[in-house]
């Protein structure tokens, strides 16, 4: 395949024979995997992931000026609020309307590109990196281990011998399996480094505009699933200054966390408390320090939540990091075995044209419940591009939410069964769904409600995800998520994305369940 294509190009370029003896055959990623095809730097030409089969980025592609400018802008925006090597949040608790995001990973982790991390707090309530000294980050030239997921990274960069360029990673504990830094076909020397909070940097002995392509592996459990339940003696968190400890003590009493409980229960309560923050058009009043004002008011978007959570957890003795990029912020918590990513919500709204991402990464289930009407990080990049590509118009015509061309909403959509996992011993969730509107227009809300139960009991706090399904093609698009209440009931208005083509759709609800309730789908 590849040989025939390359020979054809060479023959045409030579000018000796203008006859194409072999018709070029499109590259098939399945063939690349089967044949073990690799690019420069031993980067595999394709990877198989839970999100699908992906071909590698072209390591020889010259970075454009726009790409380089976008990467620089993303880093500068990510460091907004940071002074030197510290971070203190502002008091503007309004939800951002538009955020731009550069996505370097395949499958896409948007908006969770890990760009800046802080893991300690000083006496001015500013977060900083406790161990900023850089050490080597090795390229391991190996394969992913059991329990790891793999990703490609594609990073256009300006590098040089006296320049430590910050680069994103896919998550804590990520390993570099293969890497290649090049300027076109010319390979450049590269040194990868990281600090104590796993911030990644790159240097090169040559000054150039270059492209860094990597294959990365990371433990899947980092992104979800049940956290470990260590004893306090297994955790070691940096000490906090006395002034911070005193302020955090009042916050901990207010939330109801202490060493009288096990760390996992404290983490569960902290997550519930900080996910319940709300954004506000009114700036935060300055009555005490910014940490106390944020934590006690429960006001703020993602950066405020992650900042206040981090200080509270550190004061409690739980190793915690605040992580952010140009569009979102979240926390990482250490459970004595792994650093775990925890999204606290408070996400902004990202313009679809500024969020061109690959197929999204299929992360494990979130083990912590979400409050109703929460704005999760992954909600920023949900799109309707999976439904009926190329169909419909781009105008403001109605996008019917009904089934079978009737124009009526379908409260009892019949859907394909969920994957059957014999190791899952949880009772399957039973789900109902009702849609109030019979017609809807792009950009307007449809009101969805229903219930989730298992063995006759409501599944409290489970996350329900709502989809539109094209009854002809069976393609689906996720349009929103709702958390069930204490009785398993859920309900909220969901705004239809502007990218939904005109047509009639089935409305489907699904849940991955929780520790008691299994997977379920509306019937």
PLY file of the C-alpha trace (Angstrom):
ply
format ascii 1.0
element vertex 523
property float x
property float y
property float z
element edge 522
property int vertex1
property int vertex2
end_header
0.00 0.00 0.00
2.45 2.62 1.18
5.16 1.39 -1.17
2.92 1.59 -4.23
1.88 5.11 -3.31
5.43 6.30 -2.70
6.69 4.74 -5.95
4.00 6.45 -7.95
4.92 9.85 -6.55
8.62 9.31 -7.22
7.97 8.27 -10.84
5.92 11.35 -11.56
8.48 13.63 -9.96
11.35 12.19 -12.02
9.85 13.28 -15.33
11.00 10.08 -17.04
7.62 8.38 -17.03
4.33 10.21 -16.78
2.35 6.96 -16.66
0.94 6.00 -13.27
1.53 2.28 -13.08
-0.21 1.88 -9.72
-3.29 3.67 -8.46
-2.59 5.18 -5.00
-4.56 3.39 -2.29
-5.82 5.43 0.68
-4.01 4.75 3.94
-5.94 2.35 6.18
-5.12 2.66 9.88
-6.07 -0.98 10.42
-3.38 -2.06 7.95
-0.85 0.21 9.66
-1.50 -1.48 13.00
-1.45 -4.97 11.52
1.85 -4.32 9.75
3.47 -2.39 12.61
4.11 0.72 10.48
6.02 3.45 12.32
7.01 7.04 11.57
10.14 8.95 12.54
10.86 8.60 16.25
9.30 5.11 16.17
5.87 6.71 16.52
3.24 4.13 15.48
1.34 5.14 12.36
-1.97 4.30 14.07
-3.33 3.50 17.53
-6.42 1.63 18.64
-8.25 3.36 21.51
-11.56 3.02 23.30
-12.74 6.00 21.24
-11.78 4.44 17.92
-8.90 3.88 15.55
-6.68 6.91 14.87
-3.86 7.65 12.43
-0.82 9.51 13.73
-0.27 13.24 13.16
2.24 13.95 10.41
5.55 14.53 12.24
7.06 16.21 9.15
4.38 18.88 8.77
5.86 22.37 9.13
4.04 24.38 11.86
2.23 27.43 10.56
2.43 30.92 12.04
-1.18 30.67 13.16
-0.50 27.38 14.95
2.52 28.80 16.77
0.67 31.96 17.73
-2.31 29.97 19.00
-0.11 27.80 21.24
1.64 30.86 22.69
-1.68 32.60 23.27
-3.10 29.51 25.00
-0.19 29.41 27.45
-0.48 33.13 28.17
-4.22 32.83 28.81
-3.67 29.80 31.04
-1.32 31.87 33.19
-3.82 34.71 33.67
-3.96 35.29 37.42
-0.48 33.88 37.87
2.23 36.28 39.06
5.65 34.76 38.58
5.18 31.22 39.82
2.11 31.82 41.99
-1.64 32.00 41.43
-4.35 33.96 43.24
-7.84 34.16 41.71
-9.80 37.28 40.91
-13.18 38.09 42.45
-15.11 38.05 39.17
-17.47 35.08 39.60
-19.41 35.49 36.34
-19.54 32.54 33.97
-17.41 33.26 30.88
-19.48 33.31 27.70
-16.78 32.44 25.17
-13.52 30.59 25.65
-10.94 29.52 23.07
-9.17 26.22 23.37
-6.33 24.54 21.51
-6.65 20.76 21.54
-3.40 18.83 20.94
-4.54 15.32 21.83
-6.10 12.42 19.94
-8.52 11.19 21.18
-9.57 14.58 22.49
-9.41 15.27 26.22
-11.00 18.70 25.78
-11.24 20.75 27.89
-8.85 18.87 30.22
-5.50 19.62 28.57
-3.10 19.66 31.52
-1.03 22.84 31.11
-0.40 24.50 34.52
-0.47 22.86 37.96
0.06 24.17 41.51
0.41 21.96 44.60
1.14 24.22 47.61
-0.08 27.45 49.23
1.91 30.32 50.78
1.08 32.77 53.57
-0.62 35.19 51.14
-3.09 32.50 50.06
-1.32 32.18 46.72
-0.83 28.76 45.13
2.63 27.77 43.90
4.62 24.73 42.77
6.39 23.30 45.80
9.29 21.70 43.89
9.93 23.82 40.76
13.30 22.24 39.91
13.12 20.47 36.56
14.17 16.85 36.17
14.37 14.64 33.10
11.19 13.14 31.69
12.30 10.04 29.86
11.05 8.77 26.52
10.52 5.10 27.28
10.30 3.59 23.76
7.80 0.96 24.83
4.20 -0.12 24.76
1.24 0.80 26.92
0.81 -1.38 29.99
-2.35 -3.14 31.10
-4.84 -0.58 32.42
-3.34 2.28 30.41
-4.95 4.26 27.59
-2.95 5.76 24.72
-3.02 9.17 23.02
-1.24 11.13 20.33
0.04 14.64 21.05
0.64 17.12 18.21
2.37 20.33 19.36
3.68 23.17 17.14
6.38 24.98 19.16
9.13 27.58 19.10
12.14 25.96 20.79
15.69 26.94 21.60
18.69 26.09 23.77
17.96 28.73 26.42
14.20 28.34 26.36
12.16 26.03 28.59
8.90 25.87 26.65
5.87 24.73 28.63
3.95 21.93 26.94
0.67 20.23 27.89
0.35 16.68 29.14
-2.68 14.42 28.97
-2.88 13.91 32.74
-0.96 13.06 35.91
1.27 10.01 35.69
1.41 10.10 31.88
4.35 8.34 30.20
6.02 9.28 26.92
6.27 6.12 24.83
7.69 7.74 21.71
8.53 11.32 20.70
9.86 13.16 17.70
10.72 16.87 17.45
11.30 18.06 13.92
11.31 20.97 11.56
9.93 19.35 8.45
12.00 16.27 7.61
14.88 17.49 9.83
14.83 15.84 13.25
15.94 18.05 16.16
17.49 17.07 19.50
14.93 17.23 22.29
14.95 17.19 26.09
11.72 16.69 28.01
11.52 17.77 31.66
8.98 18.10 34.45
8.73 19.64 37.92
7.28 18.38 41.19
3.68 19.14 40.15
4.14 17.37 36.80
4.28 20.52 34.71
6.00 19.53 31.44
8.65 21.51 29.56
10.79 21.03 26.43
14.19 22.34 25.37
16.30 21.80 22.26
19.88 22.62 21.34
18.62 24.24 18.14
16.54 27.39 17.67
13.61 26.52 15.43
9.90 26.46 14.81
9.20 22.78 15.15
6.52 20.14 15.66
6.59 17.73 18.59
4.62 14.53 18.02
4.34 12.03 20.88
2.63 8.80 21.77
1.53 8.90 25.42
0.21 6.31 27.86
-1.61 6.96 31.13
-3.44 4.83 33.72
-7.13 4.88 32.84
-8.09 5.12 36.53
-6.64 8.64 36.64
-9.76 9.92 34.85
-12.51 8.27 36.90
-13.77 5.26 38.73
-13.78 4.60 42.46
-11.04 6.30 44.44
-8.84 4.40 46.87
-9.61 4.52 50.58
-6.23 5.04 52.32
-5.55 5.67 55.98
-4.41 9.13 56.94
-0.96 7.71 57.68
-0.55 6.82 53.98
-0.95 10.46 52.88
1.75 13.10 53.04
0.71 16.65 52.20
2.90 19.78 52.42
2.37 21.91 55.53
0.36 25.10 55.11
1.20 28.41 56.82
-0.53 29.14 60.13
-2.68 31.93 58.69
-3.96 29.57 55.99
-4.50 26.76 58.49
-6.62 29.05 60.68
-8.78 30.20 57.78
-9.16 26.66 56.42
-10.21 25.35 59.83
-13.32 27.58 59.73
-14.10 26.38 56.21
-13.66 22.71 57.18
-16.04 23.12 60.13
-18.52 24.79 57.80
-18.33 21.93 55.27
-18.17 19.17 57.88
-14.82 17.54 57.11
-12.12 16.46 59.55
-9.67 13.71 60.46
-12.49 12.02 62.36
-13.52 10.56 58.98
-11.54 8.57 56.46
-9.89 10.58 53.65
-12.23 9.22 50.96
-15.32 10.40 52.86
-13.76 13.84 53.33
-12.99 13.98 49.60
-16.58 13.00 48.79
-17.91 15.83 50.97
-15.46 18.34 49.54
-16.42 17.43 45.98
-20.14 17.76 46.76
-19.61 21.14 48.42
-17.45 22.70 45.73
-19.54 21.31 42.87
-22.49 23.14 44.41
-20.86 26.55 43.85
-22.81 28.94 41.62
-21.58 31.65 39.31
-22.73 35.18 40.05
-22.94 38.44 38.10
-22.12 40.28 41.33
-18.38 40.49 42.14
-17.34 38.68 45.29
-17.47 40.91 48.36
-14.13 41.48 50.08
-14.75 40.75 53.75
-11.71 38.55 54.50
-9.05 36.93 52.36
-10.07 35.77 48.88
-9.91 32.08 49.90
-12.32 32.47 52.81
-14.68 34.72 50.85
-14.88 32.20 48.00
-15.16 29.08 50.15
-17.80 30.41 52.54
-19.93 32.13 49.87
-19.95 29.07 47.51
-19.69 31.46 44.60
-17.41 31.12 41.62
-16.62 29.38 38.37
-14.06 26.65 37.73
-10.92 28.56 38.73
-12.46 29.72 42.02
-13.71 26.25 42.91
-10.41 24.53 42.11
-8.41 27.15 44.02
-10.53 27.00 47.20
-10.82 23.19 47.07
-7.04 22.87 46.79
-6.33 25.04 49.84
-9.00 23.30 51.94
-7.75 19.83 51.02
-4.09 20.75 51.61
-4.94 22.15 55.05
-6.82 18.94 55.80
-3.76 16.90 54.85
-4.85 15.55 51.46
-2.27 15.99 48.65
-4.05 18.11 46.03
-3.21 20.13 42.94
-5.03 22.87 41.09
-4.71 22.33 37.32
-5.75 24.72 34.57
-5.46 25.71 30.94
-6.81 28.57 28.86
-10.42 27.39 29.16
-10.97 25.36 32.33
-9.64 24.51 35.82
-10.03 21.42 38.01
-8.22 19.51 40.77
-6.13 16.38 41.13
-6.24 14.43 44.40
-3.77 11.75 45.50
-5.31 8.61 47.05
-1.97 7.08 48.14
-1.74 5.17 44.83
-2.69 7.48 41.97
-3.36 11.12 41.30
-7.04 11.35 40.30
-8.56 14.07 38.12
-11.73 15.55 39.61
-13.80 18.11 37.70
-15.63 20.51 40.03
-17.70 22.12 37.27
-18.18 25.84 36.77
-17.19 25.57 33.12
-17.68 28.39 30.66
-19.29 28.22 27.24
-16.96 27.45 24.33
-17.71 28.49 20.75
-17.84 25.39 18.54
-15.75 27.01 15.82
-13.02 27.66 18.37
-13.14 24.10 19.69
-12.21 21.91 16.77
-11.50 18.68 18.61
-11.00 15.08 17.62
-13.30 12.26 18.69
-13.68 12.64 22.47
-11.90 10.34 24.88
-14.22 7.84 26.56
-13.33 8.34 30.21
-14.42 6.03 33.05
-17.50 6.84 35.09
-17.37 9.77 37.48
-17.72 8.27 40.96
-19.00 11.53 42.48
-22.58 12.76 41.91
-23.34 16.04 40.18
-25.92 18.58 41.39
-28.77 19.52 39.08
-27.97 22.01 36.29
-24.22 21.69 36.85
-21.87 23.01 34.14
-19.27 20.24 33.81
-16.03 20.65 31.93
-16.95 18.15 29.22
-20.18 20.06 28.56
-18.06 22.83 27.01
-17.25 20.81 23.91
-20.33 18.68 23.36
-21.33 18.94 19.73
-23.96 17.59 17.41
-21.54 16.75 14.59
-22.26 13.03 14.93
-25.86 13.38 13.75
-26.57 13.11 10.04
-23.40 14.78 8.76
-24.12 16.99 5.81
-27.87 17.00 6.34
-30.10 19.97 7.02
-29.45 23.65 6.57
-27.48 26.11 8.65
-30.33 28.51 9.17
-32.68 28.92 12.11
-35.31 26.42 11.07
-36.78 24.16 13.71
-35.01 20.98 14.67
-37.84 18.70 15.59
-37.31 16.55 18.67
-39.78 13.93 17.56
-39.45 10.44 16.12
-40.37 8.89 12.80
-41.17 12.19 11.10
-44.22 12.81 13.26
-42.86 15.98 14.83
-43.92 14.75 18.26
-41.52 14.12 21.11
-40.97 10.48 21.87
-41.09 9.74 25.61
-40.57 6.03 24.97
-37.80 5.88 22.40
-36.65 2.34 21.64
-32.87 2.17 21.61
-30.07 -0.31 21.19
-29.06 -2.16 24.34
-26.08 -1.02 26.34
-22.93 -3.18 26.29
-23.29 -6.17 28.60
-20.43 -6.50 31.06
-20.67 -9.84 32.89
-18.40 -8.55 35.65
-20.87 -5.77 36.49
-22.98 -7.11 39.35
-25.01 -3.94 39.88
-28.76 -4.15 39.14
-29.58 -2.47 35.83
-31.16 0.97 36.09
-34.69 1.44 34.79
-35.22 4.82 33.12
-38.12 6.92 31.95
-37.95 10.08 29.87
-40.55 12.68 28.94
-40.00 15.70 26.66
-42.49 18.54 27.06
-42.04 20.18 23.64
-43.17 18.60 20.37
-41.01 21.01 18.32
-37.86 22.92 19.13
-35.57 25.42 17.45
-31.82 25.51 17.54
-30.60 27.58 20.44
-33.83 27.11 22.41
-34.48 24.76 25.29
-36.37 21.50 25.44
-37.62 20.46 28.86
-36.64 16.92 29.74
-37.64 14.96 32.83
-37.81 11.38 34.05
-36.67 8.97 36.71
-33.81 6.53 37.32
-34.37 3.54 39.61
-32.95 0.09 40.31
-34.68 -2.72 42.23
-37.58 -0.38 42.87
-35.49 2.37 44.55
-34.52 5.73 43.09
-30.88 6.13 42.08
-29.95 9.30 43.93
-27.41 11.62 42.32
-26.81 9.53 39.20
-25.81 11.41 36.08
-28.29 11.17 33.19
-27.04 11.98 29.69
-29.57 12.96 27.01
-29.06 12.23 23.30
-30.76 13.00 20.00
-30.86 10.02 17.65
-31.49 10.12 13.94
-33.99 7.25 13.41
-32.72 6.67 9.87
-28.97 6.52 10.42
-29.04 5.70 14.16
-26.33 8.32 14.66
-26.52 10.13 17.96
-25.40 13.39 19.54
-25.22 14.16 23.22
-27.06 17.39 24.01
-26.75 17.60 27.77
-26.53 15.94 31.16
-28.71 16.18 34.27
-28.11 14.90 37.80
-30.92 12.99 39.48
-32.15 14.19 42.88
-32.33 12.19 46.12
-35.36 10.24 44.81
-33.86 9.46 41.40
-35.97 12.08 39.62
-34.30 14.33 37.06
-35.46 17.29 35.03
-34.03 20.40 33.40
-34.21 22.50 30.23
-31.56 21.56 27.68
-30.58 24.00 24.93
-30.30 22.41 21.47
-26.87 23.04 19.89
-26.78 25.28 16.83
-25.08 22.50 14.83
-28.07 20.13 14.97
-29.36 19.66 11.39
-33.06 20.16 10.70
-35.00 16.93 11.14
-36.95 14.65 13.43
-35.16 12.84 16.22
-35.68 10.35 18.98
-34.80 11.57 22.47
-32.86 9.03 24.51
-31.59 9.09 28.10
-28.78 6.94 29.46
-26.89 6.54 32.70
-23.71 4.75 33.66
-25.15 4.42 37.17
-23.21 4.65 40.42
-21.91 2.27 43.07
-25.42 0.84 43.68
-27.25 1.28 40.38
-26.03 -0.20 37.11
-26.21 1.11 33.57
-29.57 1.99 32.11
-31.33 3.43 29.10
-34.78 4.85 28.47
-37.23 2.32 26.99
0 1
1 2
2 3
3 4
4 5
5 6
6 7
7 8
8 9
9 10
10 11
11 12
12 13
13 14
14 15
15 16
16 17
17 18
18 19
19 20
20 21
21 22
22 23
23 24
24 25
25 26
26 27
27 28
28 29
29 30
30 31
31 32
32 33
33 34
34 35
35 36
36 37
37 38
38 39
39 40
40 41
41 42
42 43
43 44
44 45
45 46
46 47
47 48
48 49
49 50
50 51
51 52
52 53
53 54
54 55
55 56
56 57
57 58
58 59
59 60
60 61
61 62
62 63
63 64
64 65
65 66
66 67
67 68
68 69
69 70
70 71
71 72
72 73
73 74
74 75
75 76
76 77
77 78
78 79
79 80
80 81
81 82
82 83
83 84
84 85
85 86
86 87
87 88
88 89
89 90
90 91
91 92
92 93
93 94
94 95
95 96
96 97
97 98
98 99
99 100
100 101
101 102
102 103
103 104
104 105
105 106
106 107
107 108
108 109
109 110
110 111
111 112
112 113
113 114
114 115
115 116
116 117
117 118
118 119
119 120
120 121
121 122
122 123
123 124
124 125
125 126
126 127
127 128
128 129
129 130
130 131
131 132
132 133
133 134
134 135
135 136
136 137
137 138
138 139
139 140
140 141
141 142
142 143
143 144
144 145
145 146
146 147
147 148
148 149
149 150
150 151
151 152
152 153
153 154
154 155
155 156
156 157
157 158
158 159
159 160
160 161
161 162
162 163
163 164
164 165
165 166
166 167
167 168
168 169
169 170
170 171
171 172
172 173
173 174
174 175
175 176
176 177
177 178
178 179
179 180
180 181
181 182
182 183
183 184
184 185
185 186
186 187
187 188
188 189
189 190
190 191
191 192
192 193
193 194
194 195
195 196
196 197
197 198
198 199
199 200
200 201
201 202
202 203
203 204
204 205
205 206
206 207
207 208
208 209
209 210
210 211
211 212
212 213
213 214
214 215
215 216
216 217
217 218
218 219
219 220
220 221
221 222
222 223
223 224
224 225
225 226
226 227
227 228
228 229
229 230
230 231
231 232
232 233
233 234
234 235
235 236
236 237
237 238
238 239
239 240
240 241
241 242
242 243
243 244
244 245
245 246
246 247
247 248
248 249
249 250
250 251
251 252
252 253
253 254
254 255
255 256
256 257
257 258
258 259
259 260
260 261
261 262
262 263
263 264
264 265
265 266
266 267
267 268
268 269
269 270
270 271
271 272
272 273
273 274
274 275
275 276
276 277
277 278
278 279
279 280
280 281
281 282
282 283
283 284
284 285
285 286
286 287
287 288
288 289
289 290
290 291
291 292
292 293
293 294
294 295
295 296
296 297
297 298
298 299
299 300
300 301
301 302
302 303
303 304
304 305
305 306
306 307
307 308
308 309
309 310
310 311
311 312
312 313
313 314
314 315
315 316
316 317
317 318
318 319
319 320
320 321
321 322
322 323
323 324
324 325
325 326
326 327
327 328
328 329
329 330
330 331
331 332
332 333
333 334
334 335
335 336
336 337
337 338
338 339
339 340
340 341
341 342
342 343
343 344
344 345
345 346
346 347
347 348
348 349
349 350
350 351
351 352
352 353
353 354
354 355
355 356
356 357
357 358
358 359
359 360
360 361
361 362
362 363
363 364
364 365
365 366
366 367
367 368
368 369
369 370
370 371
371 372
372 373
373 374
374 375
375 376
376 377
377 378
378 379
379 380
380 381
381 382
382 383
383 384
384 385
385 386
386 387
387 388
388 389
389 390
390 391
391 392
392 393
393 394
394 395
395 396
396 397
397 398
398 399
399 400
400 401
401 402
402 403
403 404
404 405
405 406
406 407
407 408
408 409
409 410
410 411
411 412
412 413
413 414
414 415
415 416
416 417
417 418
418 419
419 420
420 421
421 422
422 423
423 424
424 425
425 426
426 427
427 428
428 429
429 430
430 431
431 432
432 433
433 434
434 435
435 436
436 437
437 438
438 439
439 440
440 441
441 442
442 443
443 444
444 445
445 446
446 447
447 448
448 449
449 450
450 451
451 452
452 453
453 454
454 455
455 456
456 457
457 458
458 459
459 460
460 461
461 462
462 463
463 464
464 465
465 466
466 467
467 468
468 469
469 470
470 471
471 472
472 473
473 474
474 475
475 476
476 477
477 478
478 479
479 480
480 481
481 482
482 483
483 484
484 485
485 486
486 487
487 488
488 489
489 490
490 491
491 492
492 493
493 494
494 495
495 496
496 497
497 498
498 499
499 500
500 501
501 502
502 503
503 504
504 505
505 506
506 507
507 508
508 509
509 510
510 511
511 512
512 513
513 514
514 515
515 516
516 517
517 518
518 519
519 520
520 521
521 522
